């Protein structure tokens, strides 16, 4: 008698983790797969195909008016499902109505507005927001920093497994050297004293937990910003995770509201502001691209439109 077929959720999770995709990618893919199934009245994907995928993606564009990037993410999730999980490749999907929702220019802050928000935050969120603004980090990248990722000698921050599973380096702002050194010194002290928060191992990337056994109990792999509570890892072991992104986002939203700046700003606004400030100060756009970790220069070029640099040298006929 054949063994029971794993649930689709478990099949997706297994293939995602074999391919070392991030937890965020796993969650995003499962969101769209589940959405696709619900749209088709809970039919199993193996009983559907190219036409059903086309209908769903067209509905997202026409009825839900999603952005182009959102429709593309949904397509990627379904291609992954059929190609890598079900072994039923979709091939070329023709006839999809593509989303035409234009990409909006990002909201950016002035330096004074950024500092007004940051100074209203308590610790550790103030330091996390400072890293987003000062180093161009995404909120997930800032929360995921470990002791070993700060290079004080070269004044660099190593961002590991960023968006697209890419590693990169970015600036370590001079003004954050002392606060980060103090934080790491305190972590080192409490770690050596075997304080309660270091009684359990830290969570690790899927493959590295086996490749480097014991690393999850070492000082170098400790989170800079730990969660107060424990959670279970992929093997069911109690581990300490990094500070939850949503708690930082909530703190920043509250600080924006209290600051009275009158802009719809959030954590990602600090990253936008980092990019525009560098360009405003004459830095090369390719350098900014590298610091942000953009694979396509066109993604970075949107900040030149924010600054109006695309019109440099052009004078209005009005004078």
SVG drawing of the C-alpha trace seen along z (x, -y; Angstrom):
<svg xmlns="http://www.w3.org/2000/svg" viewBox="-16 -84 56 86">
<polyline fill="none" stroke="black" stroke-width="0.4" points="0.0,0.0 1.4,-3.4 2.1,-6.0 -0.3,-8.8 0.5,-11.8 1.7,-14.9 -0.6,-17.9 0.0,-20.5 1.2,-22.9 3.8,-20.5 4.9,-19.7 5.4,-23.4 7.3,-24.0 9.6,-21.0 10.5,-22.2 11.0,-25.8 13.4,-24.7 15.3,-22.3 15.9,-25.3 16.9,-27.5 14.3,-30.2 13.7,-32.7 10.8,-32.4 9.3,-35.6 9.3,-34.0 7.8,-30.8 5.0,-32.8 4.4,-34.9 4.3,-31.9 1.8,-30.0 -0.4,-33.1 -0.8,-33.2 -1.2,-29.5 -4.0,-29.5 -5.6,-32.6 -5.5,-30.8 -7.2,-27.7 -9.9,-29.8 -10.5,-31.7 -11.3,-28.4 -13.7,-27.2 -11.1,-25.0 -10.2,-22.9 -6.8,-21.2 -4.1,-22.7 -3.3,-19.3 -6.8,-19.3 -6.3,-22.7 -3.8,-24.1 -2.7,-27.0 -6.2,-28.4 -7.1,-28.5 -3.8,-30.3 -4.4,-32.8 -8.0,-33.5 -6.7,-34.1 -3.9,-36.4 -6.2,-38.4 -8.8,-38.7 -6.1,-40.2 -5.3,-42.8 -8.8,-43.7 -10.9,-43.2 -8.4,-43.7 -6.3,-46.3 -3.1,-45.0 0.3,-46.5 2.5,-44.9 4.9,-43.7 2.1,-42.0 0.8,-40.2 4.3,-39.1 4.8,-37.7 1.5,-35.7 2.7,-34.4 6.1,-33.3 4.4,-31.5 2.1,-29.5 4.9,-28.7 6.9,-27.4 4.0,-25.3 3.4,-23.7 7.0,-23.3 8.8,-22.4 6.1,-21.0 3.5,-19.2 5.8,-18.4 3.3,-19.8 5.1,-22.7 2.7,-25.4 4.8,-26.4 4.2,-29.7 1.0,-31.3 -0.5,-33.4 -3.4,-35.9 -2.8,-37.2 -4.2,-40.7 -1.2,-42.5 -1.6,-44.9 -1.3,-48.6 -1.4,-50.1 1.4,-52.6 4.2,-52.6 3.9,-55.5 6.9,-57.6 8.0,-56.7 7.4,-59.0 10.7,-60.5 11.6,-62.5 13.9,-65.3 16.9,-64.7 15.1,-66.7 11.9,-64.8 13.8,-61.5 15.5,-62.5 12.2,-63.8 10.8,-60.3 13.9,-58.4 14.2,-60.6 10.7,-59.7 11.5,-56.0 12.6,-54.0 15.4,-51.4 16.0,-49.1 13.7,-50.5 15.6,-53.8 18.8,-52.0 17.0,-49.8 15.4,-52.9 18.8,-54.6 20.2,-51.6 17.4,-51.8 18.0,-55.5 21.8,-55.5 22.6,-52.3 19.6,-51.8 18.5,-48.6 15.1,-47.1 13.3,-46.5 13.8,-42.8 17.5,-43.2 18.0,-45.4 16.1,-43.0 18.1,-40.1 21.5,-41.5 23.8,-39.3 26.9,-40.2 29.2,-38.9 27.6,-41.1 29.1,-44.4 32.6,-45.1 34.0,-48.0 37.4,-47.8 36.1,-48.3 33.1,-50.3 30.8,-48.0 27.5,-46.1 27.1,-42.7 23.6,-42.1 23.0,-38.3 20.2,-36.7 18.6,-40.0 15.8,-40.3 16.3,-37.7 18.5,-35.7 21.5,-38.0 24.3,-39.1 25.8,-42.6 27.7,-45.1 26.6,-48.6 27.8,-51.6 28.3,-51.6 27.4,-55.2 30.1,-56.7 27.4,-58.0 26.3,-54.4 29.7,-52.9 29.5,-53.8 25.9,-52.7 26.5,-49.4 29.8,-48.8 27.9,-49.4 25.1,-47.0 27.5,-44.3 29.5,-44.8 26.4,-44.3 25.4,-41.2 28.9,-39.8 28.7,-40.5 25.3,-38.9 26.2,-36.0 29.3,-35.2 27.3,-35.5 24.8,-33.0 21.8,-35.2 18.4,-33.7 18.0,-35.2 21.0,-33.2 19.9,-29.9 18.4,-28.8 20.0,-28.6 19.2,-31.2 17.2,-30.4 19.4,-29.6 18.9,-29.5 17.7,-26.1 20.9,-24.7 23.4,-26.3 21.9,-24.6 23.2,-21.3 26.4,-22.7 27.6,-24.5 26.3,-22.5 26.8,-24.5 26.9,-27.9 23.4,-28.6 24.9,-28.8 28.0,-30.9 28.4,-34.6 29.0,-35.5 25.6,-34.2 23.6,-36.0 21.0,-38.5 21.7,-42.2 18.0,-42.6 16.5,-39.5 12.8,-38.7 11.7,-38.6 10.0,-35.3 11.0,-31.9 9.6,-30.1 9.9,-26.6 12.3,-26.2 11.8,-23.9 12.8,-20.9 10.5,-21.8 13.4,-23.0 12.8,-26.0 14.9,-28.9 15.2,-32.6 14.3,-34.6 15.1,-38.2 12.9,-41.1 9.6,-40.8 9.4,-43.1 5.7,-44.1 6.6,-45.5 9.2,-47.8 6.7,-48.8 4.1,-49.7 6.6,-51.8 7.6,-53.7 4.0,-54.3 3.3,-55.7 6.4,-57.9 5.4,-59.3 1.9,-60.2 3.4,-61.9 5.9,-63.8 3.2,-65.6 5.2,-65.6 2.0,-65.0 3.4,-62.3 2.4,-58.6 5.7,-57.2 6.8,-53.9 9.9,-51.8 10.6,-51.5 10.5,-55.3 13.8,-55.5 15.4,-53.3 13.9,-55.6 15.3,-58.6 18.7,-57.0 18.8,-56.7 17.6,-60.2 19.9,-61.8 23.0,-60.0 22.0,-61.1 21.3,-64.6 24.8,-64.7 26.3,-63.8 26.9,-60.1 27.0,-57.9 23.7,-56.1 25.6,-52.8 27.1,-53.1 23.6,-53.7 22.4,-50.7 25.0,-48.5 24.4,-49.8 20.6,-49.2 21.2,-45.7 19.1,-46.4 19.8,-43.9 18.3,-46.3 19.5,-49.9 15.9,-50.9 14.8,-50.2 17.3,-52.7 16.5,-55.3 13.1,-56.0 14.9,-58.1 16.2,-60.4 12.6,-61.2 11.9,-61.9 14.6,-64.5 13.7,-65.8 17.2,-64.9 15.7,-63.5 15.1,-67.2 18.6,-68.5 19.5,-71.5 15.9,-71.8 14.4,-75.3 10.6,-76.0 9.5,-78.4 7.9,-80.4 11.4,-81.1"/>
</svg>
